[in-house]
């Protein structure tokens, strides 16, 4: 189901690495990353299965992309907390 809001999501891959992305339909995107639907990131193809750790909604795509960049700039141990609680700067 596609919503009007954008989501920034954080996945944990089978090898323990993290993947951050942006979508409007989290169920479809998770299915793509896990190979159930065509698409998905090249990064997650060799690291399946992946599971959703957390996500955060944003009102527009540009806010979501800024948040994604901010999350990717954080060290691993801070990504989840920042995505859940962090303020966009």
Beta strands, then each sheet from edge to edge (+ up, - down):
strand 1: 6-12
strand 2: 18-23
strand 3: 51-58
sheet 1: 2+ 1- 3+
end
